[in-house]
Amino acid sequence: MLRACALDFKKAWDEQLALSEFSYNNSYHSSLRMAPYKALYGRQCKTALCWQEIDDTLTIGPDLIQANT
């Protein structure tokens, strides 16, 4: 997964690493039959993500995560 992230984002891969980790930890894994986050903490991860566009602007990437923490 790290290799794919590094190849896809080239020189800015380290800036996207947190989002890749978040995505991996909250996706379903067939070996666990649940997401790793749920296996570790016993509950679904609650995100502070807002999927609505406001005034035709959309915040994506690490800025979105940092803005909601």
MMTF fields as JSON, N, C-alpha, C and O atoms, coordinates in Angstrom:
{
  "mmtfVersion": "1.0.0",
  "mmtfProducer": "UNKNOWN",
  "numBonds": 275,
  "numAtoms": 276,
  "numGroups": 69,
  "numChains": 1,
  "numModels": 1,
  "chainsPerModel": [1],
  "groupsPerChain": [69],
  "chainIdList": ["A"],
  "bondAtomList": [4, 2, 8, 6, 12, 10, 16, 14, 20, 18, 24, 22, 28, 26, 32, 30, 36, 34, 40, 38, 44, 42, 48, 46, 52, 50, 56, 54, 60, 58, 64, 62, 68, 66, 72, 70, 76, 74, 80, 78, 84, 82, 88, 86, 92, 90, 96, 94, 100, 98, 104, 102, 108, 106, 112, 110, 116, 114, 120, 118, 124, 122, 128, 126, 132, 130, 136, 134, 140, 138, 144, 142, 148, 146, 152, 150, 156, 154, 160, 158, 164, 162, 168, 166, 172, 170, 176, 174, 180, 178, 184, 182, 188, 186, 192, 190, 196, 194, 200, 198, 204, 202, 208, 206, 212, 210, 216, 214, 220, 218, 224, 222, 228, 226, 232, 230, 236, 234, 240, 238, 244, 242, 248, 246, 252, 250, 256, 254, 260, 258, 264, 262, 268, 266, 272, 270],
  "bondOrderList": [1, 1, 1, 1, 1, 1, 1, 1, 1, 1, 1, 1, 1, 1, 1, 1, 1, 1, 1, 1, 1, 1, 1, 1, 1, 1, 1, 1, 1, 1, 1, 1, 1, 1, 1, 1, 1, 1, 1, 1, 1, 1, 1, 1, 1, 1, 1, 1, 1, 1, 1, 1, 1, 1, 1, 1, 1, 1, 1, 1, 1, 1, 1, 1, 1, 1, 1, 1],
  "groupList": [{"groupName": "MET", "atomNameList": ["N", "CA", "C", "O"], "elementList": ["N", "C", "C", "O"], "formalChargeList": [0, 0, 0, 0], "bondAtomList": [1, 0, 2, 1, 3, 2], "bondOrderList": [1, 1, 2], "singleLetterCode": "M", "chemCompType": "L-PEPTIDE LINKING"}, {"groupName": "LEU", "atomNameList": ["N", "CA", "C", "O"], "elementList": ["N", "C", "C", "O"], "formalChargeList": [0, 0, 0, 0], "bondAtomList": [1, 0, 2, 1, 3, 2], "bondOrderList": [1, 1, 2], "singleLetterCode": "L", "chemCompType": "L-PEPTIDE LINKING"}, {"groupName": "ARG", "atomNameList": ["N", "CA", "C", "O"], "elementList": ["N", "C", "C", "O"], "formalChargeList": [0, 0, 0, 0], "bondAtomList": [1, 0, 2, 1, 3, 2], "bondOrderList": [1, 1, 2], "singleLetterCode": "R", "chemCompType": "L-PEPTIDE LINKING"}, {"groupName": "ALA", "atomNameList": ["N", "CA", "C", "O"], "elementList": ["N", "C", "C", "O"], "formalChargeList": [0, 0, 0, 0], "bondAtomList": [1, 0, 2, 1, 3, 2], "bondOrderList": [1, 1, 2], "singleLetterCode": "A", "chemCompType": "L-PEPTIDE LINKING"}, {"groupName": "CYS", "atomNameList": ["N", "CA", "C", "O"], "elementList": ["N", "C", "C", "O"], "formalChargeList": [0, 0, 0, 0], "bondAtomList": [1, 0, 2, 1, 3, 2], "bondOrderList": [1, 1, 2], "singleLetterCode": "C", "chemCompType": "L-PEPTIDE LINKING"}, {"groupName": "ASP", "atomNameList": ["N", "CA", "C", "O"], "elementList": ["N", "C", "C", "O"], "formalChargeList": [0, 0, 0, 0], "bondAtomList": [1, 0, 2, 1, 3, 2], "bondOrderList": [1, 1, 2], "singleLetterCode": "D", "chemCompType": "L-PEPTIDE LINKING"}, {"groupName": "PHE", "atomNameList": ["N", "CA", "C", "O"], "elementList": ["N", "C", "C", "O"], "formalChargeList": [0, 0, 0, 0], "bondAtomList": [1, 0, 2, 1, 3, 2], "bondOrderList": [1, 1, 2], "singleLetterCode": "F", "chemCompType": "L-PEPTIDE LINKING"}, {"groupName": "LYS", "atomNameList": ["N", "CA", "C", "O"], "elementList": ["N", "C", "C", "O"], "formalChargeList": [0, 0, 0, 0], "bondAtomList": [1, 0, 2, 1, 3, 2], "bondOrderList": [1, 1, 2], "singleLetterCode": "K", "chemCompType": "L-PEPTIDE LINKING"}, {"groupName": "TRP", "atomNameList": ["N", "CA", "C", "O"], "elementList": ["N", "C", "C", "O"], "formalChargeList": [0, 0, 0, 0], "bondAtomList": [1, 0, 2, 1, 3, 2], "bondOrderList": [1, 1, 2], "singleLetterCode": "W", "chemCompType": "L-PEPTIDE LINKING"}, {"groupName": "GLU", "atomNameList": ["N", "CA", "C", "O"], "elementList": ["N", "C", "C", "O"], "formalChargeList": [0, 0, 0, 0], "bondAtomList": [1, 0, 2, 1, 3, 2], "bondOrderList": [1, 1, 2], "singleLetterCode": "E", "chemCompType": "L-PEPTIDE LINKING"}, {"groupName": "GLN", "atomNameList": ["N", "CA", "C", "O"], "elementList": ["N", "C", "C", "O"], "formalChargeList": [0, 0, 0, 0], "bondAtomList": [1, 0, 2, 1, 3, 2], "bondOrderList": [1, 1, 2], "singleLetterCode": "Q", "chemCompType": "L-PEPTIDE LINKING"}, {"groupName": "SER", "atomNameList": ["N", "CA", "C", "O"], "elementList": ["N", "C", "C", "O"], "formalChargeList": [0, 0, 0, 0], "bondAtomList": [1, 0, 2, 1, 3, 2], "bondOrderList": [1, 1, 2], "singleLetterCode": "S", "chemCompType": "L-PEPTIDE LINKING"}, {"groupName": "TYR", "atomNameList": ["N", "CA", "C", "O"], "elementList": ["N", "C", "C", "O"], "formalChargeList": [0, 0, 0, 0], "bondAtomList": [1, 0, 2, 1, 3, 2], "bondOrderList": [1, 1, 2], "singleLetterCode": "Y", "chemCompType": "L-PEPTIDE LINKING"}, {"groupName": "ASN", "atomNameList": ["N", "CA", "C", "O"], "elementList": ["N", "C", "C", "O"], "formalChargeList": [0, 0, 0, 0], "bondAtomList": [1, 0, 2, 1, 3, 2], "bondOrderList": [1, 1, 2], "singleLetterCode": "N", "chemCompType": "L-PEPTIDE LINKING"}, {"groupName": "HIS", "atomNameList": ["N", "CA", "C", "O"], "elementList": ["N", "C", "C", "O"], "formalChargeList": [0, 0, 0, 0], "bondAtomList": [1, 0, 2, 1, 3, 2], "bondOrderList": [1, 1, 2], "singleLetterCode": "H", "chemCompType": "L-PEPTIDE LINKING"}, {"groupName": "PRO", "atomNameList": ["N", "CA", "C", "O"], "elementList": ["N", "C", "C", "O"], "formalChargeList": [0, 0, 0, 0], "bondAtomList": [1, 0, 2, 1, 3, 2], "bondOrderList": [1, 1, 2], "singleLetterCode": "P", "chemCompType": "L-PEPTIDE LINKING"}, {"groupName": "GLY", "atomNameList": ["N", "CA", "C", "O"], "elementList": ["N", "C", "C", "O"], "formalChargeList": [0, 0, 0, 0], "bondAtomList": [1, 0, 2, 1, 3, 2], "bondOrderList": [1, 1, 2], "singleLetterCode": "G", "chemCompType": "PEPTIDE LINKING"}, {"groupName": "THR", "atomNameList": ["N", "CA", "C", "O"], "elementList": ["N", "C", "C", "O"], "formalChargeList": [0, 0, 0, 0], "bondAtomList": [1, 0, 2, 1, 3, 2], "bondOrderList": [1, 1, 2], "singleLetterCode": "T", "chemCompType": "L-PEPTIDE LINKING"}, {"groupName": "ILE", "atomNameList": ["N", "CA", "C", "O"], "elementList": ["N", "C", "C", "O"], "formalChargeList": [0, 0, 0, 0], "bondAtomList": [1, 0, 2, 1, 3, 2], "bondOrderList": [1, 1, 2], "singleLetterCode": "I", "chemCompType": "L-PEPTIDE LINKING"}],
  "groupTypeList": [0, 1, 2, 3, 4, 3, 1, 5, 6, 7, 7, 3, 8, 5, 9, 10, 1, 3, 1, 11, 9, 6, 11, 12, 13, 13, 11, 12, 14, 11, 11, 1, 2, 0, 3, 15, 12, 7, 3, 1, 12, 16, 2, 10, 4, 7, 17, 3, 1, 4, 8, 10, 9, 18, 5, 5, 17, 1, 17, 18, 16, 15, 5, 1, 18, 10, 3, 13, 17],
  "groupIdList": [1, 2, 3, 4, 5, 6, 7, 8, 9, 10, 11, 12, 13, 14, 15, 16, 17, 18, 19, 20, 21, 22, 23, 24, 25, 26, 27, 28, 29, 30, 31, 32, 33, 34, 35, 36, 37, 38, 39, 40, 41, 42, 43, 44, 45, 46, 47, 48, 49, 50, 51, 52, 53, 54, 55, 56, 57, 58, 59, 60, 61, 62, 63, 64, 65, 66, 67, 68, 69],
  "secStructList": [7, 2, 2, 2, 2, 2, 2, 2, 2, 4, 4, 4, 2, 2, 2, 2, 2, 2, 2, 2, 2, 2, 2, 2, 2, 6, 1, 7, 5, 6, 6, 6, 6, 5, 7, 2, 2, 2, 2, 2, 2, 1, 1, 7, 7, 7, 7, 7, 7, 7, 7, 7, 7, 5, 6, 6, 5, 7, 7, 7, 6, 2, 2, 2, 2, 2, 2, 6, 7],
  "xCoordList": [0.821, 0.0, 0.869, 0.557, 1.95, 2.856, 3.492, 3.66, 3.836, 4.431, 3.447, 3.827, 2.189, 1.17, 0.963, 0.804, 0.967, 0.808, 1.986, 1.8, 3.181, 4.385, 4.419, 4.825, 4.0, 3.993, 2.915, 3.127, 1.771, 0.654, 0.867, 0.545, 1.401, 1.549, 2.947, 3.202, 3.845, 5.217, 5.937, 6.194, 6.26, 7.075, 6.29, 6.892, 4.973, 4.164, 3.494, 2.458, 4.071, 3.441, 3.351, 2.399, 4.32, 4.311, 3.172, 2.727, 2.698, 1.581, 0.263, -0.682, 0.186, -1.031, -1.023, -2.003, 0.037, 0.178, -0.897, -1.399, -1.249, -2.272, -3.63, -4.35, -3.98, -5.255, -5.242, -6.265, -4.109, -3.985, -4.14, -4.814, -3.524, -3.634, -5.079, -5.587, -5.725, -7.121, -8.009, -8.862, -7.802, -8.59, -8.37, -9.327, -7.134, -6.809, -7.433, -8.007, -7.33, -7.833, -9.352, -9.907, -10.032, -11.488, -12.148, -13.353, -11.373, -11.945, -12.102, -11.368, -13.056, -13.363, -12.226, -11.722, -11.823, -10.803, -11.453, -12.007, -11.382, -12.049, -11.437, -12.148, -10.15, -9.53, -10.049, -10.165, -10.353, -10.902, -12.424, -13.047, -13.004, -14.454, -14.964, -16.118, -14.097, -14.438, -13.247, -12.221, -13.383, -12.288, -11.304, -11.722, -10.008, -9.034, -9.366, -9.143, -9.886, -10.265, -11.309, -11.208, -12.314, -13.369, -12.819, -13.241, -11.894, -11.295, -10.515, -10.528, -9.846, -9.031, -9.851, -9.618, -10.818, -11.563, -12.979, -13.632, -13.457, -14.784, -15.931, -17.077, -15.666, -16.728, -16.293, -15.109, -17.276, -16.977, -16.287, -16.518, -15.465, -14.801, -15.793, -16.427, -15.92, -16.774, -15.888, -14.894, -16.254, -15.457, -16.161, -17.384, -15.373, -15.904, -15.931, -15.794, -16.106, -16.086, -17.433, -18.477, -17.407, -18.613, -18.575, -17.678, -19.535, -19.532, -20.329, -20.541, -20.776, -21.54, -20.609, -19.589, -20.977, -20.241, -20.905, -22.128, -20.096, -20.595, -20.042, -18.83, -20.948, -20.566, -19.637, -18.692, -19.914, -19.129, -17.653, -16.836, -17.288, -15.904, -15.874, -16.826, -14.797, -14.674, -13.279, -12.287, -13.201, -11.918, -11.626, -12.451, -10.447, -10.076, -8.668, -7.93, -8.312, -6.949, -6.764, -7.736, -5.514, -5.224, -5.868, -6.147, -6.106, -6.745, -8.136, -8.563, -8.842, -10.176, -10.122, -10.935, -9.191, -9.05, -8.626, -9.183, -7.643, -7.138, -8.189, -8.227, -9.024, -10.041, -11.119, -11.781, -11.306, -12.379, -11.885, -12.652, -10.632, -10.152, -10.016, -9.62],
  "yCoordList": [-1.191, 0.0, 1.26, 2.238, 1.229, 2.371, 2.595, 3.733, 1.518, 1.637, 2.266, 3.136, 1.841, 2.409, 3.89, 4.691, 4.248, 5.652, 6.475, 7.575, 5.958, 6.677, 6.832, 7.878, 5.81, 5.887, 6.831, 7.548, 6.839, 7.658, 9.14, 9.977, 9.477, 10.88, 11.441, 12.612, 10.616, 11.013, 11.689, 11.045, 12.953, 13.644, 14.067, 14.375, 14.086, 14.529, 13.345, 13.517, 12.155, 10.968, 11.059, 10.552, 11.691, 11.775, 12.654, 12.486, 13.588, 14.438, 13.674, 14.043, 12.619, 11.825, 10.575, 9.83, 10.338, 9.118, 8.975, 7.873, 10.045, 9.986, 9.574, 8.797, 10.079, 9.707, 8.26, 7.58, 7.785, 6.385, 5.467, 4.44, 5.837, 5.053, 5.039, 3.996, 6.184, 6.294, 5.394, 4.677, 5.437, 4.625, 3.139, 2.366, 2.74, 1.333, 0.838, -0.251, 1.608, 1.185, 1.161, 0.552, 1.813, 1.863, 1.111, 1.243, 0.321, -0.48, -1.926, -2.402, -2.604, -3.984, -4.906, -4.811, -5.804, -6.809, -8.18, -8.498, -8.985, -10.284, -11.213, -12.045, -11.098, -11.967, -11.667, -12.57, -10.417, -10.021, -10.048, -10.134, -9.972, -9.823, -8.518, -8.414, -7.543, -6.199, -5.28, -5.734, -4.032, -3.075, -3.22, -3.543, -2.992, -3.073, -2.154, -2.526, -0.983, -0.065, -0.705, -0.642, -1.322, -1.957, -3.156, -3.404, -3.897, -5.039, -4.577, -5.243, -3.448, -2.944, -2.285, -2.525, -1.447, -0.661, -1.167, -0.694, -2.118, -2.681, -1.812, -2.077, -0.789, 0.093, 0.677, 0.691, 1.157, 1.797, 3.134, 3.786, 3.523, 4.824, 5.913, 5.839, 6.903, 8.045, 9.13, 9.535, 9.588, 10.606, 11.951, 12.034, 12.971, 14.335, 14.902, 16.11, 14.035, 14.478, 15.036, 14.484, 16.107, 16.725, 16.555, 17.076, 15.835, 15.538, 16.549, 16.341, 17.635, 18.65, 19.694, 20.044, 20.186, 21.293, 22.584, 22.722, 23.507, 24.79, 25.878, 26.022, 26.642, 27.728, 27.238, 27.93, 26.051, 25.466, 25.304, 25.212, 25.266, 24.992, 23.633, 23.241, 22.943, 21.619, 21.477, 21.666, 21.147, 20.937, 19.45, 18.646, 19.082, 17.675, 17.516, 18.49, 16.298, 16.011, 16.262, 16.328, 16.403, 16.589, 17.832, 17.86, 18.861, 20.077, 19.774, 20.375, 18.846, 18.486, 17.792, 18.087, 16.888, 16.185, 17.147, 17.114, 18.009, 18.943, 19.998, 20.459, 20.38, 21.39, 20.874, 21.66, 19.55, 18.964, 18.3, 17.583, 18.511, 17.893, 18.914, 18.569],
  "zCoordList": [0.0, 0.0, 0.0, -0.68, 0.76, 0.777, -0.593, -1.031, -1.254, -2.587, -3.561, -4.345, -3.524, -4.397, -4.107, -5.028, -2.843, -2.445, -2.94, -3.459, -2.787, -3.214, -4.732, -5.238, -5.455, -6.913, -7.419, -8.398, -6.768, -7.23, -6.95, -7.793, -5.784, -5.399, -5.631, -5.349, -6.14, -6.476, -5.31, -4.293, -5.437, -4.432, -3.191, -2.162, -3.269, -2.129, -1.428, -0.785, -1.543, -0.957, 0.563, 1.156, 1.191, 2.652, 3.165, 4.301, 2.342, 2.744, 2.707, 3.405, 1.907, 1.765, 2.641, 2.654, 3.354, 4.14, 5.216, 5.438, 5.873, 6.923, 6.354, 6.979, 5.192, 4.58, 4.115, 4.188, 3.642, 3.244, 4.45, 4.375, 5.544, 6.773, 7.279, 7.691, 7.245, 7.662, 6.81, 7.332, 5.508, 4.591, 4.841, 4.871, 5.017, 5.262, 6.567, 6.6, 7.619, 8.926, 9.014, 9.929, 8.079, 8.116, 6.974, 6.76, 6.237, 5.161, 5.616, 6.482, 5.026, 5.384, 4.961, 3.842, 5.871, 5.583, 5.739, 6.791, 4.686, 4.721, 5.762, 6.324, 6.034, 7.036, 8.45, 9.278, 8.711, 10.014, 10.04, 11.098, 8.845, 8.666, 9.261, 9.676, 9.293, 9.769, 9.47, 8.965, 9.774, 9.608, 10.766, 11.877, 10.541, 11.628, 12.807, 13.959, 12.535, 13.616, 14.519, 15.744, 13.901, 14.684, 15.452, 16.582, 14.866, 15.558, 16.791, 17.826, 16.674, 17.774, 18.873, 20.057, 18.475, 19.462, 19.738, 20.668, 18.943, 19.176, 18.721, 19.085, 17.943, 17.434, 16.093, 15.755, 15.344, 14.065, 14.307, 15.325, 13.393, 13.469, 13.08, 12.027, 13.919, 13.602, 13.007, 13.609, 11.838, 11.173, 11.257, 11.367, 11.203, 11.221, 9.809, 9.615, 8.835, 7.442, 7.036, 7.384, 6.316, 5.784, 4.269, 3.608, 3.723, 2.295, 1.485, 0.29, 2.1, 1.386, 0.8, 1.393, -0.375, -0.968, -0.486, -0.533, -0.033, 0.45, -0.445, -0.601, -1.03, -1.935, -3.053, -3.432, -3.567, -4.663, -4.337, -5.254, -3.072, -2.686, -1.996, -1.321, -2.173, -1.592, -1.014, -1.718, 0.256, 0.913, 0.907, 1.342, 0.41, 0.389, 0.94, 1.085, 1.239, 1.693, 3.173, 3.925, 3.592, 5.008, 5.613, 6.812, 4.798, 5.315, 5.859, 6.845, 5.223, 5.672, 7.024, 7.9, 7.204, 8.477, 9.574, 10.671, 9.296, 10.298, 10.655, 11.796, 9.722, 9.983, 10.916, 11.593, 10.96, 11.759, 13.032, 13.675, 13.42, 14.643, 15.747, 16.86]
}
